[in-house]
Amino acid sequence: MTLSTMAIVLLAPILPQLLAEFSDVAGYEYWVPMILTIPALCIALLSPVAGMLGDYFGRRKLLLFSFLLYAAVGIAPVFLKSLSAILISRVGVGIAEALIMVLSTTMIGDYFKGASRDKWLAAQTAFASVSALIFFNLGGQLGAFGWRTPFWAYGAAAAMFVLVLAFTWEPRGDAEVEEEADHAPHNRSWQGFPWGNMLTILAITIYGSVFFYTVQIQAASGLTQLGLADPARIGFLTSIASVGVPLGTLVYSRIGRWPVRTLLLIEFAMLATGFFVMGHAQGPTGFLVGCFINQIGAGLLLPTLLVWAMSLLSFEIRGRGAGLWQGSFAFGQFLSPVVVTFLARLTGGLLPAFGALAAGAVIGVAVAAVVPFRRGEQPTGGAVAHG
């Protein structure tokens, strides 16, 4: 999951350098930022395909291939000269990312059951959030040696290839078996897929993802409107507020077995409270308090939705379900700035838009209070034995 974070956060500090490098390209102010955002769009579009491939060809070999692809196309901009070639390489990163995110999540669902599965799915989100803080600083340090240098960090996928090759096996099913399977499952039937429940979860995921990414994308702009001008200080304060996400996942590890309905009530209430405080803040301190409350709610919401989805999926359809969920979450990320911009124009500014988002989160509270959401049946226990 850290590789998906790396794809965007690592390069954010060098965006001004990239803009200066390709300023002679027509429309560069639109094309250059796509170096950061194209992978996320690929995840939104291709995650369901990645899940289908994982169900058909098997998870592990495809995951190993995706690590090598990620390393190759990730490092490529070190040697590429044209903006168009770099953008094509970033499409390759997005394809590899979609495979990595969906297959790694699916394999956690394959290997673990019950509370153990919940713990490791929640750990994914915590690692991704903490790694964002690390990669932002790493990208800035490497960027001091030129805009090409941070791309070398994509070679970390090669180390992950070695670790996955050494310490994992191809999942074979939900039941424990005595022998290793020598062939891919070739599962392509959608029979038994829980469309009704999954569509509900996917809709909530898109809705919640818009809220999840609002602080991460808009906090810096909010602090600027409240009088802060130093980019370094803004970045530091934003990262402090973002610590709420891993803190939320830590809290989830303690309460994750509570009913889904209860969790959603708490999470949307915290999102609403955070947005309300942000929208009515008179200075940076109050605004950051609101951000922190919001991010704790976001850190709780993400594993709740992921675990809820995985609890409904049997081995035969788990890859496709994970792919649909991941695609929905990425689509919400894509929609988030669009929604905030629309609300800012409608309400007269960014801070009033946060108040509108608070109202939207209250709708989430109301729905959770009325609809009897329940997780799927899930056996208890730890890791699935193998071999």
C-alpha positions in Angstrom: 0.0 0.0 0.0 3.0 2.3 0.5 3.7 2.1 -3.2 0.4 3.7 -4.0 1.1 6.6 -1.6 4.6 7.0 -3.1 3.2 7.5 -6.6 1.7 10.9 -5.7 3.2 12.1 -2.4 6.8 11.5 -3.3 6.5 13.8 -6.3 4.4 16.6 -4.8 7.5 18.6 -3.5 9.1 18.6 -7.0 6.0 19.8 -8.9 7.3 23.4 -9.2 10.5 22.0 -10.7 8.6 19.9 -13.2 6.5 22.9 -14.2 9.6 24.9 -14.8 11.3 22.1 -16.7 8.4 21.7 -19.2 7.2 25.3 -19.3 7.9 25.4 -23.1 5.3 22.7 -23.7 1.9 23.9 -24.8 -0.6 23.5 -22.0 2.1 22.4 -19.6 0.1 23.9 -16.6 -2.5 21.1 -17.3 -0.2 18.3 -18.4 2.5 18.5 -15.8 0.2 18.0 -12.7 -1.1 14.9 -14.5 2.3 13.3 -13.7 1.0 13.1 -10.1 -2.7 12.4 -10.8 -2.7 10.0 -13.7 -1.9 6.9 -11.5 -5.0 7.6 -9.3 -7.3 7.8 -12.3 -5.8 4.5 -13.6 -6.6 2.9 -10.2 -10.2 4.2 -10.4 -10.7 2.8 -13.9 -8.6 -0.4 -13.8 -9.0 -1.8 -10.2 -12.1 -3.9 -11.2 -10.1 -5.3 -14.1 -7.2 -6.1 -11.8 -9.5 -8.0 -9.5 -10.9 -10.0 -12.4 -7.4 -10.9 -13.5 -6.5 -11.9 -9.9 -9.5 -14.2 -9.7 -8.7 -15.8 -13.1 -4.9 -16.1 -13.1 -4.2 -16.3 -9.4 -2.9 -13.5 -7.1 0.8 -14.1 -6.3 2.3 -14.4 -9.8 0.4 -11.4 -11.0 1.4 -9.4 -7.9 5.1 -10.3 -8.5 4.9 -9.1 -12.1 3.3 -5.9 -11.0 6.2 -5.1 -8.7 8.6 -5.4 -11.5 6.4 -3.3 -13.8 6.1 -0.6 -11.1 9.9 -0.5 -10.6 10.6 -0.3 -14.4 8.1 2.4 -15.3 8.5 4.2 -12.0 12.2 4.8 -12.6 11.8 5.5 -16.3 11.5 9.3 -16.0 15.1 9.4 -14.8 16.0 8.7 -18.4 13.1 10.1 -20.4 13.4 13.4 -22.1 9.9 14.4 -23.3 6.8 15.2 -21.2 4.6 12.9 -23.3 7.0 9.9 -22.7 6.9 10.6 -18.9 3.1 10.8 -18.9 3.0 7.4 -20.7 5.3 5.9 -18.1 2.9 7.3 -15.4 0.1 5.4 -17.0 2.2 2.3 -16.6 2.7 3.2 -12.9 -1.1 3.5 -12.6 -1.6 0.0 -14.1 1.0 -1.5 -11.8 -0.6 0.3 -8.8 -4.1 -1.0 -9.6 -2.7 -4.5 -9.6 -0.6 -4.1 -6.4 -3.4 -2.5 -4.4 -6.1 -4.9 -5.4 -4.0 -8.1 -5.2 -2.3 -7.3 -1.9 -5.7 -6.5 -0.3 -7.2 -9.7 -1.8 -4.3 -11.8 -0.5 -4.8 -10.5 3.0 -8.4 -11.6 2.7 -7.2 -15.0 1.5 -4.6 -15.5 4.2 -6.5 -14.3 7.3 -10.0 -14.6 8.8 -12.1 -12.9 11.4 -10.4 -10.5 13.8 -7.0 -11.3 12.3 -8.2 -10.2 8.9 -9.6 -7.0 10.3 -6.3 -6.2 12.0 -4.2 -6.5 8.9 -6.7 -4.7 6.6 -6.7 -1.8 9.1 -2.9 -2.0 9.3 -2.8 -1.3 5.5 -4.4 2.0 5.9 -2.2 3.0 8.9 0.9 2.1 6.9 -0.3 4.1 3.9 -1.0 7.2 6.1 2.3 7.1 7.9 4.2 6.5 4.7 2.7 9.7 3.3 4.4 11.7 5.9 7.7 9.9 5.2 7.5 10.2 1.4 6.6 13.9 1.4 9.8 14.7 3.3 11.8 12.2 1.3 10.6 13.7 -2.0 11.7 17.1 -0.8 15.1 15.9 0.2 15.7 14.0 -3.0 14.3 16.9 -5.0 17.2 19.0 -3.8 19.4 17.0 -6.2 17.2 17.7 -9.2 13.7 16.7 -10.2 14.7 13.4 -11.7 16.2 12.0 -8.4 13.0 11.2 -6.5 12.0 8.8 -9.3 14.8 6.4 -8.2 12.8 5.7 -5.1 10.4 3.6 -7.2 13.1 1.0 -7.2 11.8 0.0 -3.7 9.3 -2.2 -5.5 12.1 -4.5 -6.5 12.8 -5.1 -2.8 9.1 -5.9 -2.2 9.3 -8.3 -5.1 12.0 -10.2 -3.3 10.1 -10.3 0.0 6.8 -11.4 -1.5 8.7 -14.1 -3.5 10.3 -15.4 -0.4 7.5 -15.2 2.2 4.2 -15.8 0.4 2.4 -18.6 -1.4 -0.4 -18.7 -3.9 -3.8 -18.7 -2.1 -6.0 -21.6 -2.9 -9.3 -21.0 -1.2 -11.0 -20.3 2.0 -10.8 -23.8 3.3 -7.5 -25.2 4.6 -6.0 -27.8 2.3 -3.1 -30.2 2.5 -1.4 -29.6 -0.9 -0.2 -26.6 -2.8 -2.2 -25.8 -5.9 -0.1 -26.0 -9.1 -2.5 -24.0 -11.3 -4.4 -20.8 -11.3 -8.0 -20.9 -10.2 -9.5 -19.5 -13.5 -12.5 -18.1 -11.7 -14.5 -15.9 -13.9 -18.1 -16.6 -13.0 -20.0 -13.8 -11.2 -22.5 -16.3 -9.8 -23.1 -15.7 -6.1 -21.6 -12.2 -6.1 -23.5 -10.2 -3.4 -24.4 -7.3 -5.7 -27.1 -5.8 -3.5 -24.8 -5.5 -0.4 -21.7 -4.6 -2.4 -23.4 -1.8 -4.3 -24.5 -0.3 -1.0 -20.9 -0.5 0.3 -19.5 0.9 -3.0 -21.9 3.9 -2.8 -20.9 4.7 0.8 -17.2 4.2 -0.1 -17.4 6.8 -2.9 -19.3 9.2 -0.6 -16.9 8.7 2.3 -13.8 8.9 0.1 -14.8 12.5 -1.0 -14.7 13.4 2.7 -11.6 11.3 3.4 -9.5 13.2 0.9 -10.9 16.7 1.6 -8.5 17.6 4.4 -5.5 16.1 2.7 -6.2 18.1 -0.5 -7.7 21.3 0.9 -6.1 21.9 4.3 -3.2 23.9 3.0 -5.5 26.2 1.1 -7.7 26.6 4.2 -4.6 27.6 6.3 -3.6 30.1 3.7 -7.0 31.7 3.8 -6.6 32.0 7.6 -3.4 33.9 7.3 -0.5 31.5 7.0 2.0 32.1 4.2 5.1 30.0 4.9 4.8 26.8 2.8 7.1 24.9 5.1 5.0 25.7 8.1 1.8 25.0 6.3 3.1 21.6 5.2 4.3 20.7 8.7 1.0 21.7 10.3 -1.0 19.8 7.7 1.1 16.7 8.3 0.5 17.0 12.0 -3.3 17.1 11.4 -3.0 14.1 9.1 -1.7 12.0 12.0 -5.3 11.7 12.9 -5.7 9.1 10.1 -3.3 6.5 11.5 -4.6 7.3 15.0 -8.1 6.5 13.7 -7.0 3.2 12.3 -5.4 2.4 15.7 -8.7 3.1 17.4 -10.4 0.9 14.8 -8.1 -2.0 15.8 -9.7 -1.8 19.2 -13.3 -1.4 18.2 -13.4 -2.9 14.8 -15.7 -5.8 15.8 -18.4 -3.4 16.9 -21.5 -3.4 14.6 -21.0 -1.7 11.3 -24.0 0.6 11.9 -22.5 1.8 15.2 -19.1 2.4 13.6 -20.6 4.4 10.7 -22.6 6.5 13.1 -19.4 7.4 15.0 -17.3 8.0 11.9 -19.7 10.3 10.0 -20.4 12.2 13.3 -16.7 12.8 13.7 -16.3 13.9 10.0 -19.3 16.3 10.4 -17.9 17.7 13.7 -14.5 18.2 12.1 -15.8 19.9 9.0 -18.1 22.2 11.2 -15.1 23.3 13.3 -13.0 23.9 10.2 -15.7 25.9 8.5 -16.2 28.2 11.6 -12.6 28.5 12.6 -11.3 32.0 13.3 -7.6 31.1 13.0 -5.2 28.3 12.2 -5.3 26.6 15.6 -9.1 26.1 15.5 -8.9 25.0 11.9 -6.3 22.4 12.7 -8.3 21.1 15.7 -11.2 20.5 13.2 -8.8 18.8 10.7 -7.5 16.5 13.4 -11.1 15.4 14.5 -12.0 14.9 10.9 -9.0 12.8 10.2 -9.6 10.5 13.1 -13.1 9.9 11.7 -11.5 9.3 8.3 -9.0 6.9 9.7 -11.9 4.9 11.3 -14.1 5.0 8.2 -11.6 3.5 5.7 -10.9 0.2 7.4 -14.6 -0.1 8.3 -15.7 0.0 4.7 -12.9 -2.2 3.5 -13.4 -4.9 6.2 -17.2 -4.7 5.6 -16.7 -5.4 1.9 -14.2 -8.2 2.4 -16.5 -9.9 4.9 -19.0 -10.5 2.1 -16.6 -12.0 -0.4 -15.7 -15.7 -0.8 -12.3 -16.7 -2.4 -13.8 -17.2 -5.9 -15.0 -13.6 -6.2 -12.7 -11.8 -3.7 -10.4 -10.3 -6.3 -13.3 -8.7 -8.2 -14.9 -7.4 -5.0 -11.7 -5.9 -3.8 -11.1 -4.4 -7.2 -14.6 -2.8 -7.3 -14.1 -1.4 -3.8 -10.6 0.0 -4.6 -11.9 1.5 -7.8 -14.8 3.2 -5.9 -12.4 4.6 -3.3 -10.1 6.0 -6.0 -13.1 7.5 -7.8 -14.1 9.3 -4.6 -10.5 10.7 -4.5 -10.9 12.0 -8.0 -14.3 13.5 -7.2 -13.2 15.2 -3.9 -11.6 18.4 -5.3 -14.4 18.7 -7.9 -17.1 18.6 -5.1 -15.2 21.0 -2.9 -14.7 23.5 -5.7 -18.4 23.3 -6.6 -19.4 23.8 -3.0 -17.0 26.7 -2.6 -18.5 28.5 -5.6 -22.0 27.7 -4.3 -21.4 28.9 -0.8 -19.0 31.8 -1.4 -15.6 30.3 -0.4 -13.6 27.4 0.9 -14.4 27.8 4.5 -18.2 27.9 4.0 -17.8 24.8 1.7 -16.5 22.9 4.8 -19.8 23.8 6.5 -21.7 22.3 3.6 -19.5 19.2 3.8 -20.5 19.0 7.5 -24.1 18.9 6.4 -23.3 16.2 4.0 -21.6 14.1 6.7 -24.7 14.6 8.9 -26.7 13.0 6.1 -24.3 10.0 6.5 -25.2 9.9 10.2 -28.9 10.0 9.4 -28.6 7.1 6.9 -26.6 5.0 9.3 -29.2 5.6 12.0 -32.0 4.4 9.8 -30.6 1.6 7.7 -29.7 -1.6 9.6 -26.2 -2.1 8.0 -24.6 -5.5 8.9 -21.3 -7.1 8.0 -21.2 -10.5 6.2 -20.8 -13.8 8.0 -17.1 -14.3 8.7 -15.4 -17.3 10.3 -13.2 -16.5 13.2 -9.6 -17.4 13.6 -6.2 -16.3 12.3 -4.1 -17.0 9.3 -5.0 -19.8 6.9 -2.5 -22.6 7.0 -0.7 -23.7 3.9 1.4 -26.6 2.6 
